[in-house]
Amino acid sequence: MSAAAPGRAPLKVYWQPGCSSCLKTKEFLIDNGVESESVNVLEDNNGFAELQELGVRQVPIVARGKDWANGAVFRDVARIAGFEWGGHDMLAPAGMMTRLNGILGGARRFAGQIPDEHLDTLLPGRPRTYRELAYHIFQIPELFLDRVEHDAPYTYEALASKPPPEMATRDDVLDYADGVMERVNGWWENGGADTDFTQPGKVYYGEVTLHEVLERTCWHSGQHTRQLMLVLETLGLAPDDPLGDEAFAGLPMPRKVWDNELAWEGTRR
């Protein structure tokens, strides 16, 4: 694995547990033989302070000294790390929509299995509840739709927002899920398929195409849906018609489900 040259600032990766982009960024560097210093901002008291010095308040961030990139854009990560990356093959948008529908359908089934009394249980090592995880899975495509339908700002703050107070029960979460799924398919069937996906994505994390934003929408929701299946297993419940590898075929899914450094309830997943 490549390491920092003498006198060169070390490469640091700022992350938090359960963050799908954080895990994917760490795996990307490992796959390319790059050593980095891991900074879990929820455990390292200096982590957020160092990010603030860089002028950012989000993860994942890959930095070498004052030079940094959002971990969601691998071209930029590779530049910071000091190697060239040639990209990867992407599914066509129609294929991505097929994957997204399967993922969201699975997520709705799994969310429907969470007992109301466990909605506010926290994920391991992460201040996010089961309710918030389920909400986030459907919030991701909703934010994409706000961008393509209304040219709404695609911000980190919007993506990190929490469920509204009135989303109090499991049925409330399912109603929200149904609304998002209906909207996703309505958009695609009424002109979405004709969208110019080569246009700029106009997202907070870097310069990417709308095609790349759609791909990220699919695998981001997909990764959290995999985590939702772990939630059910933790509760002693078998996921209803669980999603296997075929449900994510062609998407750049992380290898691990939770994290590559921290275990989910004692399991290296």
C-alpha positions, 0 to 999 in steps of 0.5 A, spaced: 500 500 500 502 506 498 504 511 504 505 518 505 512 521 502 517 523 507 515 530 510 508 530 506 502 530 510 498 524 512 492 522 508 486 522 513 479 520 512 473 523 516 467 518 517 462 516 522 459 509 523 453 507 518 454 512 513 454 509 506 458 514 503 463 513 508 464 506 508 464 506 500 470 511 501 474 507 505 473 501 501 475 505 495 482 507 498 483 500 500 482 497 493 487 502 490 492 500 495 492 507 499 494 508 506 490 513 510 488 515 517 481 513 519 478 519 523 471 517 526 468 524 528 463 521 533 469 518 537 475 523 536 474 529 539 479 533 534 475 530 528 470 535 527 475 541 530 479 539 524 473 539 519 471 546 521 478 548 520 478 546 513 471 550 512 466 543 512 461 540 517 460 534 513 462 527 512 466 523 508 471 528 507 478 525 505 484 530 506 491 531 506 493 537 509 489 543 507 487 540 501 480 536 501 475 533 497 468 530 499 468 522 499 462 522 494 466 524 488 472 518 487 475 523 482 476 528 487 478 523 492 483 520 487 486 526 486 487 528 493 490 521 495 495 521 489 493 516 484 489 516 477 482 513 477 478 511 470 471 511 473 467 505 472 461 502 468 454 505 470 447 502 468 443 506 464 438 510 467 432 505 466 436 499 469 437 504 475 430 505 476 428 498 476 433 497 481 431 503 485 424 500 485 426 493 487 430 497 493 424 501 495 419 496 495 424 492 499 425 497 504 417 498 505 416 491 507 422 491 512 420 498 515 413 495 516 416 489 520 419 494 525 414 494 531 412 501 533 416 500 540 422 500 537 422 506 532 426 510 537 431 505 538 438 507 536 443 504 531 449 501 534 455 507 535 450 512 531 445 517 533 440 515 528 434 511 530 430 506 526 425 511 524 430 515 522 433 510 518 427 508 514 425 515 513 432 516 510 431 511 505 425 514 502 428 521 503 434 520 498 430 519 492 425 524 494 431 529 494 433 527 487 426 528 485 426 535 488 432 536 484 430 534 477 422 536 478 423 543 481 431 544 481 431 545 488 437 545 492 441 539 493 444 540 500 447 536 505 442 539 510 436 537 506 439 530 506 441 530 513 434 532 516 430 528 520 423 526 520 417 531 521 414 530 528 408 528 525 411 522 523 410 518 529 408 511 528 410 505 523 404 507 519 406 514 518 413 512 515 409 507 511 405 512 508 411 517 507 414 511 503 408 510 499 408 517 497 415 517 495 414 511 491 408 513 487 412 520 486 418 516 483 414 512 478 410 518 476 416 522 474 419 516 470 413 515 466 411 522 465 417 524 462 423 522 467 425 517 462 427 523 457 431 527 462 438 529 459 442 525 464 449 528 462 447 535 465 450 537 471 448 534 477 448 540 481 449 537 488 453 539 494 458 534 494 461 536 487 461 536 480 458 530 477 452 528 472 445 527 473 446 520 471 451 519 477 446 523 482 441 517 480 446 512 481 448 514 487 441 515 489 440 508 488 446 505 491 445 510 497 438 507 498 440 500 497 445 500 502 441 503 508 436 498 506 441 492 507 442 496 514 434 495 515 435 488 514 440 488 520 435 492 524 430 486 523 435 481 525 437 484 531 430 484 533 429 477 532 425 478 526 426 475 519 426 480 513 420 479 509 422 477 502 429 479 503 433 483 498 439 478 495 445 481 491 441 480 485 437 486 487 443 491 487 446 488 481 450 493 477 450 498 482 457 500 486 455 497 493 460 497 499 462 490 500 460 491 508 453 493 510 455 497 516 462 498 517 469 495 515 472 497 522 466 497 527 462 491 528 454 491 528 452 488 534 458 483 534 458 481 527 463 484 522 458 486 517 
